[in-house]
C-alpha cells in the first residue's frame, strides 16, 4: 500500500503538478467562501469578479480543472484578497 502526504500528491504525476493543484485549491476555496458571504446575486458576484455566470458556477462547484492558477490570482484580487506566496525548502519540510 502506497501512502501520500496529501490528496493531490496521490492524484498528480509530478511534485510540480501537485503543488499547482494545491495552490489552485487553496485560492479557489478562499474565493468560494468570499462569494458565499456576499449578499448579492450570482450574476452580480460574477460581474464583480469579471467572470461570466457559467465561469462562476464552475468555481463555486470546485472545478479545479477549469481554471488556471493565473486566472485564480486575478479572480482573488477582484474578490478583495491580497495574495502572499510562502515558499519552503522541500528537503527541510
PyMOL Python script that loads the backbone (N, CA, C, O; Angstrom):
from pymol import cmd

cmd.read_pdbstr("""\
ATOM      1  N   UNK A   1       0.845  -1.167   0.000  1.00  0.00           N
ATOM      2  CA  UNK A   1       0.000   0.000   0.000  1.00  0.00           C
ATOM      3  C   UNK A   1       0.896   1.238   0.000  1.00  0.00           C
ATOM      4  O   UNK A   1       1.839   1.344   0.785  1.00  0.00           O
ATOM      5  N   UNK A   2       0.584   2.154  -0.884  1.00  0.00           N
ATOM      6  CA  UNK A   2       1.351   3.394  -1.001  1.00  0.00           C
ATOM      7  C   UNK A   2       0.652   4.495  -0.211  1.00  0.00           C
ATOM      8  O   UNK A   2      -0.574   4.598  -0.232  1.00  0.00           O
ATOM      9  N   UNK A   3       1.438   5.322   0.488  1.00  0.00           N
ATOM     10  CA  UNK A   3       0.873   6.445   1.227  1.00  0.00           C
ATOM     11  C   UNK A   3       1.388   7.750   0.640  1.00  0.00           C
ATOM     12  O   UNK A   3       2.468   7.795   0.052  1.00  0.00           O
ATOM     13  N   UNK A   4       0.610   8.808   0.805  1.00  0.00           N
ATOM     14  CA  UNK A   4       0.930  10.115   0.250  1.00  0.00           C
ATOM     15  C   UNK A   4       0.743  11.182   1.318  1.00  0.00           C
ATOM     16  O   UNK A   4      -0.017  11.002   2.269  1.00  0.00           O
ATOM     17  N   UNK A   5       1.447  12.296   1.147  1.00  0.00           N
ATOM     18  CA  UNK A   5       1.318  13.419   2.082  1.00  0.00           C
ATOM     19  C   UNK A   5      -0.023  14.122   1.955  1.00  0.00           C
ATOM     20  O   UNK A   5      -0.523  14.681   2.931  1.00  0.00           O
ATOM     21  N   UNK A   6      -0.605  14.102   0.775  1.00  0.00           N
ATOM     22  CA  UNK A   6      -1.876  14.774   0.548  1.00  0.00           C
ATOM     23  C   UNK A   6      -2.582  14.188  -0.647  1.00  0.00           C
ATOM     24  O   UNK A   6      -2.004  13.414  -1.410  1.00  0.00           O
ATOM     25  N   UNK A   7      -3.832  14.561  -0.807  1.00  0.00           N
ATOM     26  CA  UNK A   7      -4.643  14.018  -1.889  1.00  0.00           C
ATOM     27  C   UNK A   7      -4.067  14.377  -3.263  1.00  0.00           C
ATOM     28  O   UNK A   7      -4.104  13.560  -4.184  1.00  0.00           O
ATOM     29  N   UNK A   8      -3.540  15.587  -3.400  1.00  0.00           N
ATOM     30  CA  UNK A   8      -3.016  15.981  -4.703  1.00  0.00           C
ATOM     31  C   UNK A   8      -1.703  15.258  -5.021  1.00  0.00           C
ATOM     32  O   UNK A   8      -1.363  15.066  -6.188  1.00  0.00           O
ATOM     33  N   UNK A   9      -0.980  14.866  -3.994  1.00  0.00           N
ATOM     34  CA  UNK A   9       0.217  14.054  -4.226  1.00  0.00           C
ATOM     35  C   UNK A   9      -0.167  12.703  -4.826  1.00  0.00           C
ATOM     36  O   UNK A   9       0.561  12.146  -5.646  1.00  0.00           O
ATOM     37  N   UNK A  10      -1.314  12.189  -4.407  1.00  0.00           N
ATOM     38  CA  UNK A  10      -1.791  10.911  -4.934  1.00  0.00           C
ATOM     39  C   UNK A  10      -2.319  11.049  -6.356  1.00  0.00           C
ATOM     40  O   UNK A  10      -2.181  10.129  -7.162  1.00  0.00           O
ATOM     41  N   UNK A  11      -2.926  12.196  -6.668  1.00  0.00           N
ATOM     42  CA  UNK A  11      -3.538  12.392  -7.983  1.00  0.00           C
ATOM     43  C   UNK A  11      -2.555  12.856  -9.054  1.00  0.00           C
ATOM     44  O   UNK A  11      -2.719  12.539 -10.232  1.00  0.00           O
ATOM     45  N   UNK A  12      -1.546  13.600  -8.647  1.00  0.00           N
ATOM     46  CA  UNK A  12      -0.635  14.231  -9.608  1.00  0.00           C
ATOM     47  C   UNK A  12       0.463  13.272 -10.052  1.00  0.00           C
ATOM     48  O   UNK A  12       0.831  12.339  -9.338  1.00  0.00           O
ATOM     49  N   UNK A  13       0.966  13.530 -11.238  1.00  0.00           N
ATOM     50  CA  UNK A  13       2.069  12.735 -11.777  1.00  0.00           C
ATOM     51  C   UNK A  13       3.429  13.231 -11.305  1.00  0.00           C
ATOM     52  O   UNK A  13       4.395  12.469 -11.262  1.00  0.00           O
ATOM     53  N   UNK A  14       3.500  14.523 -10.949  1.00  0.00           N
ATOM     54  CA  UNK A  14       4.777  15.113 -10.538  1.00  0.00           C
ATOM     55  C   UNK A  14       4.573  15.993  -9.307  1.00  0.00           C
ATOM     56  O   UNK A  14       3.453  16.428  -9.039  1.00  0.00           O
ATOM     57  N   UNK A  15       5.639  16.260  -8.558  1.00  0.00           N
ATOM     58  CA  UNK A  15       5.527  17.186  -7.426  1.00  0.00           C
ATOM     59  C   UNK A  15       5.088  18.590  -7.865  1.00  0.00           C
ATOM     60  O   UNK A  15       4.357  19.263  -7.139  1.00  0.00           O
ATOM     61  N   UNK A  16       5.528  19.030  -9.040  1.00  0.00           N
ATOM     62  CA  UNK A  16       5.134  20.352  -9.538  1.00  0.00           C
ATOM     63  C   UNK A  16       3.630  20.404  -9.804  1.00  0.00           C
ATOM     64  O   UNK A  16       2.972  21.391  -9.477  1.00  0.00           O
ATOM     65  N   UNK A  17       3.099  19.355 -10.388  1.00  0.00           N
ATOM     66  CA  UNK A  17       1.658  19.298 -10.661  1.00  0.00           C
ATOM     67  C   UNK A  17       0.874  19.283  -9.348  1.00  0.00           C
ATOM     68  O   UNK A  17      -0.166  19.933  -9.241  1.00  0.00           O
ATOM     69  N   UNK A  18       1.357  18.556  -8.363  1.00  0.00           N
ATOM     70  CA  UNK A  18       0.715  18.515  -7.058  1.00  0.00           C
ATOM     71  C   UNK A  18       0.727  19.894  -6.403  1.00  0.00           C
ATOM     72  O   UNK A  18      -0.279  20.316  -5.833  1.00  0.00           O
ATOM     73  N   UNK A  19       1.848  20.593  -6.479  1.00  0.00           N
ATOM     74  CA  UNK A  19       1.955  21.940  -5.902  1.00  0.00           C
ATOM     75  C   UNK A  19       0.987  22.897  -6.587  1.00  0.00           C
ATOM     76  O   UNK A  19       0.355  23.722  -5.927  1.00  0.00           O
ATOM     77  N   UNK A  20       0.871  22.788  -7.907  1.00  0.00           N
ATOM     78  CA  UNK A  20      -0.047  23.649  -8.649  1.00  0.00           C
ATOM     79  C   UNK A  20      -1.488  23.366  -8.250  1.00  0.00           C
ATOM     80  O   UNK A  20      -2.269  24.294  -8.038  1.00  0.00           O
ATOM     81  N   UNK A  21      -1.839  22.098  -8.147  1.00  0.00           N
ATOM     82  CA  UNK A  21      -3.206  21.732  -7.761  1.00  0.00           C
ATOM     83  C   UNK A  21      -3.518  22.206  -6.341  1.00  0.00           C
ATOM     84  O   UNK A  21      -4.620  22.684  -6.072  1.00  0.00           O
ATOM     85  N   UNK A  22      -2.562  22.076  -5.450  1.00  0.00           N
ATOM     86  CA  UNK A  22      -2.758  22.522  -4.069  1.00  0.00           C
ATOM     87  C   UNK A  22      -2.967  24.027  -4.010  1.00  0.00           C
ATOM     88  O   UNK A  22      -3.873  24.503  -3.328  1.00  0.00           O
ATOM     89  N   UNK A  23      -2.133  24.776  -4.721  1.00  0.00           N
ATOM     90  CA  UNK A  23      -2.264  26.241  -4.738  1.00  0.00           C
ATOM     91  C   UNK A  23      -3.612  26.652  -5.333  1.00  0.00           C
ATOM     92  O   UNK A  23      -4.286  27.531  -4.795  1.00  0.00           O
ATOM     93  N   UNK A  24      -4.003  26.022  -6.437  1.00  0.00           N
ATOM     94  CA  UNK A  24      -5.291  26.352  -7.051  1.00  0.00           C
ATOM     95  C   UNK A  24      -6.446  26.051  -6.110  1.00  0.00           C
ATOM     96  O   UNK A  24      -7.388  26.838  -6.005  1.00  0.00           O
ATOM     97  N   UNK A  25      -6.378  24.919  -5.427  1.00  0.00           N
ATOM     98  CA  UNK A  25      -7.449  24.556  -4.492  1.00  0.00           C
ATOM     99  C   UNK A  25      -7.539  25.561  -3.350  1.00  0.00           C
ATOM    100  O   UNK A  25      -8.637  25.969  -2.972  1.00  0.00           O
ATOM    101  N   UNK A  26      -6.410  25.962  -2.801  1.00  0.00           N
ATOM    102  CA  UNK A  26      -6.409  26.928  -1.695  1.00  0.00           C
ATOM    103  C   UNK A  26      -7.031  28.252  -2.111  1.00  0.00           C
ATOM    104  O   UNK A  26      -7.848  28.814  -1.381  1.00  0.00           O
ATOM    105  N   UNK A  27      -6.650  28.751  -3.280  1.00  0.00           N
ATOM    106  CA  UNK A  27      -7.174  30.031  -3.749  1.00  0.00           C
ATOM    107  C   UNK A  27      -8.654  29.895  -4.101  1.00  0.00           C
ATOM    108  O   UNK A  27      -9.456  30.766  -3.766  1.00  0.00           O
ATOM    109  N   UNK A  28      -9.013  28.814  -4.769  1.00  0.00           N
ATOM    110  CA  UNK A  28     -10.405  28.597  -5.137  1.00  0.00           C
ATOM    111  C   UNK A  28     -11.301  28.527  -3.905  1.00  0.00           C
ATOM    112  O   UNK A  28     -12.391  29.100  -3.905  1.00  0.00           O
ATOM    113  N   UNK A  29     -10.864  27.840  -2.860  1.00  0.00           N
ATOM    114  CA  UNK A  29     -11.674  27.743  -1.650  1.00  0.00           C
ATOM    115  C   UNK A  29     -11.879  29.104  -0.997  1.00  0.00           C
ATOM    116  O   UNK A  29     -12.970  29.401  -0.510  1.00  0.00           O
ATOM    117  N   UNK A  30     -10.847  29.925  -0.984  1.00  0.00           N
ATOM    118  CA  UNK A  30     -10.983  31.267  -0.413  1.00  0.00           C
ATOM    119  C   UNK A  30     -11.981  32.100  -1.210  1.00  0.00           C
ATOM    120  O   UNK A  30     -12.807  32.809  -0.634  1.00  0.00           O
ATOM    121  N   UNK A  31     -11.904  32.014  -2.528  1.00  0.00           N
ATOM    122  CA  UNK A  31     -12.840  32.755  -3.388  1.00  0.00           C
ATOM    123  C   UNK A  31     -14.268  32.273  -3.138  1.00  0.00           C
ATOM    124  O   UNK A  31     -15.179  33.086  -2.984  1.00  0.00           O
ATOM    125  N   UNK A  32     -14.464  30.973  -3.096  1.00  0.00           N
ATOM    126  CA  UNK A  32     -15.804  30.422  -2.850  1.00  0.00           C
ATOM    127  C   UNK A  32     -16.381  30.927  -1.543  1.00  0.00           C
ATOM    128  O   UNK A  32     -17.543  31.329  -1.489  1.00  0.00           O
ATOM    129  N   UNK A  33     -15.584  30.909  -0.495  1.00  0.00           N
ATOM    130  CA  UNK A  33     -16.067  31.371   0.808  1.00  0.00           C
ATOM    131  C   UNK A  33     -16.403  32.859   0.772  1.00  0.00           C
ATOM    132  O   UNK A  33     -17.380  33.287   1.386  1.00  0.00           O
ATOM    133  N   UNK A  34     -15.612  33.644   0.066  1.00  0.00           N
ATOM    134  CA  UNK A  34     -15.874  35.078  -0.037  1.00  0.00           C
ATOM    135  C   UNK A  34     -17.197  35.321  -0.762  1.00  0.00           C
ATOM    136  O   UNK A  34     -18.013  36.128  -0.316  1.00  0.00           O
ATOM    137  N   UNK A  35     -17.407  34.626  -1.875  1.00  0.00           N
ATOM    138  CA  UNK A  35     -18.639  34.811  -2.654  1.00  0.00           C
ATOM    139  C   UNK A  35     -19.855  34.397  -1.833  1.00  0.00           C
ATOM    140  O   UNK A  35     -20.905  35.033  -1.921  1.00  0.00           O
ATOM    141  N   UNK A  36     -19.725  33.344  -1.041  1.00  0.00           N
ATOM    142  CA  UNK A  36     -20.844  32.860  -0.233  1.00  0.00           C
ATOM    143  C   UNK A  36     -21.318  33.901   0.780  1.00  0.00           C
ATOM    144  O   UNK A  36     -22.504  33.933   1.105  1.00  0.00           O
ATOM    145  N   UNK A  37     -20.429  34.745   1.282  1.00  0.00           N
ATOM    146  CA  UNK A  37     -20.839  35.727   2.298  1.00  0.00           C
ATOM    147  C   UNK A  37     -21.370  37.022   1.690  1.00  0.00           C
ATOM    148  O   UNK A  37     -21.983  37.828   2.389  1.00  0.00           O
ATOM    149  N   UNK A  38     -21.142  37.226   0.409  1.00  0.00           N
ATOM    150  CA  UNK A  38     -21.712  38.402  -0.236  1.00  0.00           C
ATOM    151  C   UNK A  38     -23.230  38.234  -0.295  1.00  0.00           C
ATOM    152  O   UNK A  38     -23.724  37.143  -0.579  1.00  0.00           O
ATOM    153  N   UNK A  39     -23.940  39.272  -0.039  1.00  0.00           N
ATOM    154  CA  UNK A  39     -25.402  39.201  -0.113  1.00  0.00           C
ATOM    155  C   UNK A  39     -25.870  39.798  -1.443  1.00  0.00           C
ATOM    156  O   UNK A  39     -26.637  40.759  -1.487  1.00  0.00           O
ATOM    157  N   UNK A  40     -25.375  39.185  -2.523  1.00  0.00           N
ATOM    158  CA  UNK A  40     -25.728  39.624  -3.869  1.00  0.00           C
ATOM    159  C   UNK A  40     -26.043  38.396  -4.716  1.00  0.00           C
ATOM    160  O   UNK A  40     -25.741  37.267  -4.328  1.00  0.00           O
ATOM    161  N   UNK A  41     -26.647  38.624  -5.864  1.00  0.00           N
ATOM    162  CA  UNK A  41     -26.972  37.518  -6.763  1.00  0.00           C
ATOM    163  C   UNK A  41     -25.696  36.962  -7.390  1.00  0.00           C
ATOM    164  O   UNK A  41     -24.650  37.610  -7.389  1.00  0.00           O
ATOM    165  N   UNK A  42     -25.805  35.762  -7.917  1.00  0.00           N
ATOM    166  CA  UNK A  42     -24.647  35.169  -8.597  1.00  0.00           C
ATOM    167  C   UNK A  42     -24.269  35.982  -9.837  1.00  0.00           C
ATOM    168  O   UNK A  42     -23.092  36.074 -10.184  1.00  0.00           O
ATOM    169  N   UNK A  43     -25.252  36.565 -10.495  1.00  0.00           N
ATOM    170  CA  UNK A  43     -24.952  37.410 -11.646  1.00  0.00           C
ATOM    171  C   UNK A  43     -24.110  38.608 -11.215  1.00  0.00           C
ATOM    172  O   UNK A  43     -23.140  38.965 -11.884  1.00  0.00           O
ATOM    173  N   UNK A  44     -24.490  39.236 -10.080  1.00  0.00           N
ATOM    174  CA  UNK A  44     -23.728  40.373  -9.579  1.00  0.00           C
ATOM    175  C   UNK A  44     -22.345  39.950  -9.086  1.00  0.00           C
ATOM    176  O   UNK A  44     -21.365  40.670  -9.275  1.00  0.00           O
ATOM    177  N   UNK A  45     -22.275  38.787  -8.457  1.00  0.00           N
ATOM    178  CA  UNK A  45     -20.983  38.277  -7.997  1.00  0.00           C
ATOM    179  C   UNK A  45     -20.062  38.020  -9.190  1.00  0.00           C
ATOM    180  O   UNK A  45     -18.883  38.370  -9.159  1.00  0.00           O
ATOM    181  N   UNK A  46     -20.607  37.409 -10.235  1.00  0.00           N
ATOM    182  CA  UNK A  46     -19.807  37.150 -11.436  1.00  0.00           C
ATOM    183  C   UNK A  46     -19.298  38.455 -12.026  1.00  0.00           C
ATOM    184  O   UNK A  46     -18.134  38.554 -12.413  1.00  0.00           O
ATOM    185  N   UNK A  47     -20.164  39.450 -12.095  1.00  0.00           N
ATOM    186  CA  UNK A  47     -19.754  40.757 -12.637  1.00  0.00           C
ATOM    187  C   UNK A  47     -18.675  41.388 -11.771  1.00  0.00           C
ATOM    188  O   UNK A  47     -17.713  41.951 -12.293  1.00  0.00           O
ATOM    189  N   UNK A  48     -18.825  41.300 -10.457  1.00  0.00           N
ATOM    190  CA  UNK A  48     -17.826  41.864  -9.543  1.00  0.00           C
ATOM    191  C   UNK A  48     -16.453  41.220  -9.756  1.00  0.00           C
ATOM    192  O   UNK A  48     -15.419  41.877  -9.632  1.00  0.00           O
ATOM    193  N   UNK A  49     -16.464  39.934 -10.077  1.00  0.00           N
ATOM    194  CA  UNK A  49     -15.217  39.199 -10.269  1.00  0.00           C
ATOM    195  C   UNK A  49     -14.714  39.241 -11.710  1.00  0.00           C
ATOM    196  O   UNK A  49     -13.637  38.724 -12.005  1.00  0.00           O
ATOM    197  N   UNK A  50     -15.485  39.853 -12.606  1.00  0.00           N
ATOM    198  CA  UNK A  50     -15.085  39.907 -14.008  1.00  0.00           C
ATOM    199  C   UNK A  50     -15.248  38.580 -14.723  1.00  0.00           C
ATOM    200  O   UNK A  50     -14.487  38.253 -15.635  1.00  0.00           O
ATOM    201  N   UNK A  51     -16.256  37.812 -14.297  1.00  0.00           N
ATOM    202  CA  UNK A  51     -16.489  36.484 -14.854  1.00  0.00           C
ATOM    203  C   UNK A  51     -17.870  36.405 -15.492  1.00  0.00           C
ATOM    204  O   UNK A  51     -18.734  37.251 -15.264  1.00  0.00           O
ATOM    205  N   UNK A  52     -18.049  35.364 -16.298  1.00  0.00           N
ATOM    206  CA  UNK A  52     -19.389  35.029 -16.761  1.00  0.00           C
ATOM    207  C   UNK A  52     -20.057  34.187 -15.677  1.00  0.00           C
ATOM    208  O   UNK A  52     -19.381  33.631 -14.811  1.00  0.00           O
ATOM    209  N   UNK A  53     -21.351  34.099 -15.726  1.00  0.00           N
ATOM    210  CA  UNK A  53     -22.073  33.279 -14.745  1.00  0.00           C
ATOM    211  C   UNK A  53     -21.643  31.807 -14.820  1.00  0.00           C
ATOM    212  O   UNK A  53     -21.425  31.194 -13.775  1.00  0.00           O
ATOM    213  N   UNK A  54     -21.512  31.214 -16.026  1.00  0.00           N
ATOM    214  CA  UNK A  54     -21.053  29.818 -16.081  1.00  0.00           C
ATOM    215  C   UNK A  54     -19.662  29.625 -15.470  1.00  0.00           C
ATOM    216  O   UNK A  54     -19.391  28.605 -14.836  1.00  0.00           O
ATOM    217  N   UNK A  55     -18.796  30.599 -15.664  1.00  0.00           N
ATOM    218  CA  UNK A  55     -17.442  30.507 -15.093  1.00  0.00           C
ATOM    219  C   UNK A  55     -17.503  30.556 -13.566  1.00  0.00           C
ATOM    220  O   UNK A  55     -16.784  29.818 -12.891  1.00  0.00           O
ATOM    221  N   UNK A  56     -18.358  31.422 -13.023  1.00  0.00           N
ATOM    222  CA  UNK A  56     -18.532  31.478 -11.572  1.00  0.00           C
ATOM    223  C   UNK A  56     -19.119  30.163 -11.066  1.00  0.00           C
ATOM    224  O   UNK A  56     -18.716  29.673 -10.011  1.00  0.00           O
ATOM    225  N   UNK A  57     -20.056  29.594 -11.798  1.00  0.00           N
ATOM    226  CA  UNK A  57     -20.629  28.303 -11.415  1.00  0.00           C
ATOM    227  C   UNK A  57     -19.545  27.231 -11.316  1.00  0.00           C
ATOM    228  O   UNK A  57     -19.548  26.430 -10.380  1.00  0.00           O
ATOM    229  N   UNK A  58     -18.618  27.212 -12.277  1.00  0.00           N
ATOM    230  CA  UNK A  58     -17.505  26.260 -12.233  1.00  0.00           C
ATOM    231  C   UNK A  58     -16.689  26.448 -10.959  1.00  0.00           C
ATOM    232  O   UNK A  58     -16.322  25.471 -10.306  1.00  0.00           O
ATOM    233  N   UNK A  59     -16.405  27.693 -10.604  1.00  0.00           N
ATOM    234  CA  UNK A  59     -15.639  27.971  -9.386  1.00  0.00           C
ATOM    235  C   UNK A  59     -16.393  27.521  -8.140  1.00  0.00           C
ATOM    236  O   UNK A  59     -15.819  26.898  -7.247  1.00  0.00           O
ATOM    237  N   UNK A  60     -17.674  27.839  -8.087  1.00  0.00           N
ATOM    238  CA  UNK A  60     -18.463  27.505  -6.911  1.00  0.00           C
ATOM    239  C   UNK A  60     -18.633  25.996  -6.747  1.00  0.00           C
ATOM    240  O   UNK A  60     -18.863  25.511  -5.639  1.00  0.00           O
ATOM    241  N   UNK A  61     -18.521  25.263  -7.834  1.00  0.00           N
ATOM    242  CA  UNK A  61     -18.605  23.803  -7.780  1.00  0.00           C
ATOM    243  C   UNK A  61     -17.232  23.159  -7.577  1.00  0.00           C
ATOM    244  O   UNK A  61     -17.126  21.934  -7.518  1.00  0.00           O
ATOM    245  N   UNK A  62     -16.174  23.985  -7.469  1.00  0.00           N
ATOM    246  CA  UNK A  62     -14.843  23.474  -7.181  1.00  0.00           C
ATOM    247  C   UNK A  62     -14.155  22.789  -8.341  1.00  0.00           C
ATOM    248  O   UNK A  62     -13.324  21.905  -8.133  1.00  0.00           O
ATOM    249  N   UNK A  63     -14.483  23.176  -9.547  1.00  0.00           N
ATOM    250  CA  UNK A  63     -13.908  22.536 -10.728  1.00  0.00           C
ATOM    251  C   UNK A  63     -12.506  23.086 -11.012  1.00  0.00           C
ATOM    252  O   UNK A  63     -12.337  24.009 -11.810  1.00  0.00           O
ATOM    253  N   UNK A  64     -11.514  22.507 -10.349  1.00  0.00           N
ATOM    254  CA  UNK A  64     -10.125  22.960 -10.472  1.00  0.00           C
ATOM    255  C   UNK A  64      -9.589  22.858 -11.891  1.00  0.00           C
ATOM    256  O   UNK A  64      -8.786  23.686 -12.322  1.00  0.00           O
ATOM    257  N   UNK A  65     -10.037  21.841 -12.612  1.00  0.00           N
ATOM    258  CA  UNK A  65      -9.519  21.621 -13.955  1.00  0.00           C
ATOM    259  C   UNK A  65      -9.968  22.692 -14.945  1.00  0.00           C
ATOM    260  O   UNK A  65      -9.458  22.754 -16.064  1.00  0.00           O
ATOM    261  N   UNK A  66     -10.915  23.530 -14.542  1.00  0.00           N
ATOM    262  CA  UNK A  66     -11.459  24.546 -15.444  1.00  0.00           C
ATOM    263  C   UNK A  66     -10.762  25.895 -15.333  1.00  0.00           C
ATOM    264  O   UNK A  66     -11.060  26.802 -16.110  1.00  0.00           O
ATOM    265  N   UNK A  67      -9.830  26.051 -14.375  1.00  0.00           N
ATOM    266  CA  UNK A  67      -9.253  27.373 -14.145  1.00  0.00           C
ATOM    267  C   UNK A  67      -7.772  27.266 -13.768  1.00  0.00           C
ATOM    268  O   UNK A  67      -7.370  26.405 -12.986  1.00  0.00           O
ATOM    269  N   UNK A  68      -6.989  28.153 -14.340  1.00  0.00           N
ATOM    270  CA  UNK A  68      -5.545  28.159 -14.074  1.00  0.00           C
ATOM    271  C   UNK A  68      -5.240  28.931 -12.795  1.00  0.00           C
ATOM    272  O   UNK A  68      -6.068  29.698 -12.304  1.00  0.00           O
ATOM    273  N   UNK A  69      -4.055  28.716 -12.271  1.00  0.00           N
ATOM    274  CA  UNK A  69      -3.614  29.465 -11.095  1.00  0.00           C
ATOM    275  C   UNK A  69      -3.547  30.953 -11.410  1.00  0.00           C
ATOM    276  O   UNK A  69      -3.911  31.781 -10.575  1.00  0.00           O
ATOM    277  N   UNK A  70      -3.091  31.294 -12.594  1.00  0.00           N
ATOM    278  CA  UNK A  70      -3.012  32.694 -13.008  1.00  0.00           C
ATOM    279  C   UNK A  70      -4.390  33.352 -12.982  1.00  0.00           C
ATOM    280  O   UNK A  70      -4.541  34.468 -12.483  1.00  0.00           O
ATOM    281  N   UNK A  71      -5.389  32.664 -13.517  1.00  0.00           N
ATOM    282  CA  UNK A  71      -6.746  33.198 -13.518  1.00  0.00           C
ATOM    283  C   UNK A  71      -7.279  33.321 -12.095  1.00  0.00           C
ATOM    284  O   UNK A  71      -7.950  34.300 -11.770  1.00  0.00           O
ATOM    285  N   UNK A  72      -6.991  32.349 -11.251  1.00  0.00           N
ATOM    286  CA  UNK A  72      -7.446  32.394  -9.870  1.00  0.00           C
ATOM    287  C   UNK A  72      -6.837  33.570  -9.103  1.00  0.00           C
ATOM    288  O   UNK A  72      -7.504  34.178  -8.266  1.00  0.00           O
ATOM    289  N   UNK A  73      -5.589  33.884  -9.386  1.00  0.00           N
ATOM    290  CA  UNK A  73      -4.953  35.046  -8.751  1.00  0.00           C
ATOM    291  C   UNK A  73      -5.713  36.313  -9.131  1.00  0.00           C
ATOM    292  O   UNK A  73      -5.985  37.154  -8.274  1.00  0.00           O
ATOM    293  N   UNK A  74      -6.051  36.450 -10.388  1.00  0.00           N
ATOM    294  CA  UNK A  74      -6.812  37.623 -10.834  1.00  0.00           C
ATOM    295  C   UNK A  74      -8.192  37.684 -10.192  1.00  0.00           C
ATOM    296  O   UNK A  74      -8.641  38.754  -9.780  1.00  0.00           O
ATOM    297  N   UNK A  75      -8.858  36.552 -10.106  1.00  0.00           N
ATOM    298  CA  UNK A  75     -10.189  36.499  -9.510  1.00  0.00           C
ATOM    299  C   UNK A  75     -10.106  36.804  -8.015  1.00  0.00           C
ATOM    300  O   UNK A  75     -10.944  37.535  -7.488  1.00  0.00           O
ATOM    301  N   UNK A  76      -9.119  36.260  -7.338  1.00  0.00           N
ATOM    302  CA  UNK A  76      -8.953  36.505  -5.904  1.00  0.00           C
ATOM    303  C   UNK A  76      -8.711  37.989  -5.635  1.00  0.00           C
ATOM    304  O   UNK A  76      -9.231  38.537  -4.663  1.00  0.00           O
ATOM    305  N   UNK A  77      -7.937  38.630  -6.480  1.00  0.00           N
ATOM    306  CA  UNK A  77      -7.702  40.068  -6.334  1.00  0.00           C
ATOM    307  C   UNK A  77      -9.002  40.839  -6.507  1.00  0.00           C
ATOM    308  O   UNK A  77      -9.278  41.773  -5.755  1.00  0.00           O
ATOM    309  N   UNK A  78      -9.797  40.450  -7.493  1.00  0.00           N
ATOM    310  CA  UNK A  78     -11.090  41.096  -7.705  1.00  0.00           C
ATOM    311  C   UNK A  78     -12.033  40.859  -6.523  1.00  0.00           C
ATOM    312  O   UNK A  78     -12.922  41.671  -6.268  1.00  0.00           O
ATOM    313  N   UNK A  79     -11.842  39.754  -5.804  1.00  0.00           N
ATOM    314  CA  UNK A  79     -12.664  39.432  -4.646  1.00  0.00           C
ATOM    315  C   UNK A  79     -12.209  40.183  -3.396  1.00  0.00           C
ATOM    316  O   UNK A  79     -12.839  40.094  -2.342  1.00  0.00           O
ATOM    317  N   UNK A  80     -11.111  40.920  -3.526  1.00  0.00           N
ATOM    318  CA  UNK A  80     -10.632  41.719  -2.398  1.00  0.00           C
ATOM    319  C   UNK A  80      -9.538  41.070  -1.577  1.00  0.00           C
ATOM    320  O   UNK A  80      -9.250  41.511  -0.464  1.00  0.00           O
ATOM    321  N   UNK A  81      -8.929  40.033  -2.110  1.00  0.00           N
ATOM    322  CA  UNK A  81      -7.837  39.379  -1.401  1.00  0.00           C
ATOM    323  C   UNK A  81      -6.493  39.965  -1.803  1.00  0.00           C
ATOM    324  O   UNK A  81      -6.306  40.416  -2.933  1.00  0.00           O
ATOM    325  N   UNK A  82      -5.573  39.950  -0.869  1.00  0.00           N
ATOM    326  CA  UNK A  82      -4.166  40.240  -1.133  1.00  0.00           C
ATOM    327  C   UNK A  82      -3.456  38.903  -0.982  1.00  0.00           C
ATOM    328  O   UNK A  82      -3.487  38.298   0.090  1.00  0.00           O
ATOM    329  N   UNK A  83      -2.823  38.443  -2.042  1.00  0.00           N
ATOM    330  CA  UNK A  83      -2.203  37.131  -2.006  1.00  0.00           C
ATOM    331  C   UNK A  83      -0.759  37.220  -1.545  1.00  0.00           C
ATOM    332  O   UNK A  83      -0.050  38.192  -1.804  1.00  0.00           O
ATOM    333  N   UNK A  84      -0.357  36.171  -0.855  1.00  0.00           N
ATOM    334  CA  UNK A  84       1.014  36.040  -0.373  1.00  0.00           C
ATOM    335  C   UNK A  84       1.443  34.614  -0.677  1.00  0.00           C
ATOM    336  O   UNK A  84       0.717  33.671  -0.365  1.00  0.00           O
ATOM    337  N   UNK A  85       2.592  34.448  -1.272  1.00  0.00           N
ATOM    338  CA  UNK A  85       3.097  33.120  -1.581  1.00  0.00           C
ATOM    339  C   UNK A  85       4.179  32.765  -0.564  1.00  0.00           C
ATOM    340  O   UNK A  85       5.126  33.522  -0.352  1.00  0.00           O
ATOM    341  N   UNK A  86       4.021  31.620   0.047  1.00  0.00           N
ATOM    342  CA  UNK A  86       5.004  31.135   1.008  1.00  0.00           C
ATOM    343  C   UNK A  86       5.766  29.991   0.356  1.00  0.00           C
ATOM    344  O   UNK A  86       5.170  29.062  -0.189  1.00  0.00           O
ATOM    345  N   UNK A  87       7.065  30.069   0.418  1.00  0.00           N
ATOM    346  CA  UNK A  87       7.899  29.053  -0.211  1.00  0.00           C
ATOM    347  C   UNK A  87       8.754  28.388   0.865  1.00  0.00           C
ATOM    348  O   UNK A  87       9.402  29.066   1.662  1.00  0.00           O
ATOM    349  N   UNK A  88       8.748  27.069   0.882  1.00  0.00           N
ATOM    350  CA  UNK A  88       9.541  26.291   1.831  1.00  0.00           C
ATOM    351  C   UNK A  88      10.510  25.412   1.070  1.00  0.00           C
ATOM    352  O   UNK A  88      10.254  25.031  -0.072  1.00  0.00           O
ATOM    353  N   UNK A  89      11.605  25.099   1.696  1.00  0.00           N
ATOM    354  CA  UNK A  89      12.553  24.150   1.132  1.00  0.00           C
ATOM    355  C   UNK A  89      11.961  22.760   1.303  1.00  0.00           C
ATOM    356  O   UNK A  89      11.715  22.332   2.431  1.00  0.00           O
ATOM    357  N   UNK A  90      11.730  22.054   0.214  1.00  0.00           N
ATOM    358  CA  UNK A  90      11.089  20.755   0.251  1.00  0.00           C
ATOM    359  C   UNK A  90      11.931  19.753   1.056  1.00  0.00           C
ATOM    360  O   UNK A  90      11.378  18.844   1.677  1.00  0.00           O
ATOM    361  N   UNK A  91      13.223  19.907   1.049  1.00  0.00           N
ATOM    362  CA  UNK A  91      14.096  18.990   1.785  1.00  0.00           C
ATOM    363  C   UNK A  91      13.971  19.189   3.284  1.00  0.00           C
ATOM    364  O   UNK A  91      14.148  18.246   4.055  1.00  0.00           O
ATOM    365  N   UNK A  92      13.663  20.425   3.705  1.00  0.00           N
ATOM    366  CA  UNK A  92      13.555  20.721   5.127  1.00  0.00           C
ATOM    367  C   UNK A  92      12.180  20.354   5.684  1.00  0.00           C
ATOM    368  O   UNK A  92      12.020  20.170   6.891  1.00  0.00           O
ATOM    369  N   UNK A  93      11.194  20.251   4.801  1.00  0.00           N
ATOM    370  CA  UNK A  93       9.816  20.014   5.267  1.00  0.00           C
ATOM    371  C   UNK A  93       9.556  18.599   5.681  1.00  0.00           C
ATOM    372  O   UNK A  93       8.443  18.270   6.090  1.00  0.00           O
TER     373      UNK A  93
END
""", "prot")
cmd.dss("prot")
cmd.show_as("cartoon", "prot")
cmd.util.cbc("prot")
cmd.orient("prot")
